[in-house]
Amino acid sequence: MSVLRRNPCELEIDLFCRGLRIDAAARPGDDGRPVTRTRAGLGSGLELVLPGDLKDLWVNVPVEEDFAASSPFVLERVDAGWVVRDERNAERYVVRLPAEPDWYETPTTSGTRMRDVGVLQGTYLGIYVSNSCMYWYKEPAQNCRFCTTGFNVGVNEVAEKSIEDVVETAARAKAESGVTFVHFNTGYQNGRGLQQIAPYVKAVKERVGALIGVQAVPPKDASGLWQYDWLRDLGADHFSFCYEFHSPDAFNEFLPGKAATVGQGAFFRALEYCQKKMPKGSCSGEIIAGVEPIEATLAAIDYITAHGAFPTVCIFRPVVGSDMEHWPSPDYEDMRRVMEHMYRACRKAGIPIGLAPNIEVSLIVNPDDAQYLVPRTFGFHMQRLKQRVLKSLAGFHFRRALKPQPVRGDLMRPQREASVVIR
């Protein structure tokens, strides 16, 4: 069966599944961002922008993984621009390579290159705040099987970031790259991950002004959930919960550290706790599609949206150096089905998508990317009109949220009779 021309989201999905070869005469490093291996390694591809009539899509395309060597997609330079050519049908897709920001090579006051503090993944700034995930130092290692954090932190980025370095980097990223969202994450830190992130949240909210996301392994039991209320008081706007696999068997097999230390239920408990207290879509459940049975992935999307949260669905990438490096990349048709289901589930549950300014995540198919996957009926166009109205109304809130502002929280917060001091 011949392969038809892809629309922008179909192309995005196909590139995630098949990767991309780079023509020998092309030199994408001259125009685009460098291919880097930071944090978990899932952003270790080439950043591209796929133009479209509904919206432009950002995608971090695998180029170094083994499966990319047999991809039908080839990146070529044409005159002053770039195209992706599909060798299966000779279709050509005009793409853009976002430039490496000037501030990447700028040193902070302490002398640290800003690119070693935080990186752009799409249009947001990602910062891994602490030393490497403790799961890597167990015997035997309990690291998540798809992850390469243990090889990247302290090598491709500094292991521990000072607050001053983070503030300076976030300020430059906001001023020069238009960053509106700063996402702080960390691996397992023996139960102190959220506490380690807290000072950075407060500093960036008060001194830079940005929407702030937080991701860490949640507390093992309900007695630790107070930390999310505390982080909200310190300026956190969004919490993400990376439980990756909805099937308990897959969770236990591929996430041995999380299974041993907190269990899958801790992620569900924390997501439900936070989302009940926050505006719809302020939390996200992060899952990986293409490893566990597709029915489990669809069930995960339904669970996340039923609780008012936002599904962040990564297409599995067999990252170089990970335990799953030689696993097969997912099937395109399966992933298209997943992403269409994600879009419809968000619409059905009334999850607001695409309202926040300038937040495009290149590691995933964003829910509003997937609007390309459904028919453009009258109802579709009415939904688009409603979305534009809501985005306009939300503009005032976001303009205010992006200004530096004092927070009501303190870096000391009582936990019942005890207190926790962040140093």
ABEGO torsion letter per residue (X at the ends): XBBBBBBAAAAAAAAAAAEBBBBAABBAAAABBBBBBBEAGAAABBBBBBBBAABBBBBBBBAABAAAAABABBBBBBEABBBBBBAAAGBBBBBBBBBBBAAAABBBAAGBBAAAABBBBEABBBBBABBBBAAAABOBBABBAABAAAAABGAABBABBBAAAAAAAAAAAAAAAGBABBBBBBBBAGGAAAAAAAAAAAAAAAAAEBBBBBBBBBBABAAAAAAAAAAAAAGBABBBBBAGBABAAAAAAABAAAAAAAEAAAAAAAAAAAAAABBBGABBBBBBBGABBAAAAAAAAAAAAAAGBBBBBBBBBBBBGBAAAABBBBBAAAAAAAAAAAAAAAAAAGBBBGABBGBBBAABBBAAAAAAABBBBAAAAAAAAAAAAAAAAAAAAAAAAABBBBBABBABBBBEABBBBBX
